[in-house]
Amino acid sequence: MTTEQPVFISENELKQFTDWKEILHALEQAFLAVSNTDKSGSHPYSSQPARTFVHTEGGVLLCMPGFVGNHIVFKSDKTSTPSSTLACKLITSFGDNPKRDPPLPDINGNIFLFDNITGKLQATLEANYITGLRTAAASIVATEQLFFSRVVDKSNLVLGIIGTGTQGELHAIGFLNTQKFAKIKLWNRTRSRSERLMAKLSDLVPSTLNAEVVISIHGSVEECCKDCDVIVTATSTSTPLIFRSFLKPDVHINAIGAGRSHHAELAQDIYDQCSVFIDYKTGAKVELANLKSNIVGEIGEILLGTKSVPANGISVFQSIGMATEDVTVGRLFYEKYKQARSD
C-alpha cells in the first residue's frame, strides 16, 4: 500500500525504457491471462470486457479496462513474485486533428494504473507509443507461435510490411530486434513514406539481429507480397489489398489494420482457406462478428497447449488489441520508471 501521489509519465520518458524481450514477455503474460480459466494455477488470469465506444460530434472515445492477476512483470527476474495489476486505457480518435493548425495526432491515449489493493491511482502513462509497441509485440508473439514453431529452415525468410506508417514502422523495428530475416519488403500507398522508413531502418540495422538484411521498396502490393514468409498489414483501407494469388502456400499474416473493420485488408479468398487466430474471443464476438473464416482459437490457447498450430498453409493473426496487453506492458514501463528514479 502506498501514499505517494500519482505520477505522470510522458511518451519521451517511456521511450528510454524500451526492451523488446521484456515487452514480448509482457504480451505472453497478457495472452495467457485471457485464455486461462484456472485462477488457482501457476498461470496469469484476467478480467476484461469488450471495449466500449462513446461517439461524439467530432470523434470517438474508447474505454479499455482490464485486470491481470498472477503475472510476472520482468522476464529477466526469475525470482520475481507474481503481481496483480488493474488498469484502464482511454483513447480518443478525432479524424480532423491532423488538419488543425498546429496539427494534432488523430489518436491520443493514456493508461491509468491503479493500486490493486486500494484502487488508488498510481500513474498515468501517455499511451500512443506503448500502444504501438504492444501491438507490434502481439504480432511478434503470434508469429513465433503460429509460424516460427513450424518452420525448419529459417535462413532465408522474407518479411513484408504493407503500410509503412507508425504501426508498420514499429512492426519492422520489432521484428528486426527479435527475429532473423534475409529481406524486408515495404509498400505504402504514398511511396515517400516507404522511403522514409527504409532510411530509418537502414540506420538501425547494424545494431539489430539483422545486420545483413536487404530492405527494398515495391510499387504494388502484389509485388511486395511475392515470396514473403511473414506479412504485416498495417493500413486503414476499407477494401481488400491482398488476394490469395499474391501468397506462397505457407505464409503467416499479421492483420492489424483498423479501417471500417478489422478484417478489410485481406480478400475473402484468403479467409476461405486460412486458419485465423485471435487475441480474445469476447472482443472478436463484437468486432469480428462479420468475419467469414475458420477462427481456430486464441494465441493464449496455443501458449497454454490447449490448441494446436496448423502444420502448414496460411495462418492469420487477426489482431484487435485488448486491455490486458496495456495492463501488462503499462505495468512493465511503470516499474522500469520507478527503478530509474531510485537509481
Secondary structure, 3 states (H helix, E strand, C coil): CCCCCCEEECHHHHHCCCCHHHHHHHHHHHHHHHHCCCCCCCCCEEECCCCEEEECCCCEEEEEEEEEEEECCCCCCCCCCCEEEEEEEEEEECCCHHHCCCCCCCEEEEEEEECCCCCCEEEEEECHHHHHHHHHHHHHHHHHHHCHHHCCCCCCCEEEEECCCHHHHHHHHHHHHHCCCCEEEEECCCHHHHHHHHHHHHHHHHHCCCCCCEEEECCCHHHHHCCCCEEEECCCCCCCCECHHHCCCCEEEEECCCCCCCCCCECHHHHCCCEEEECCHHHHHHHCCCCCCEEEEEHHHHHHCCCCCCCCCEEEEECCCCHHHHHHHHHHHHHHHHHHHHC
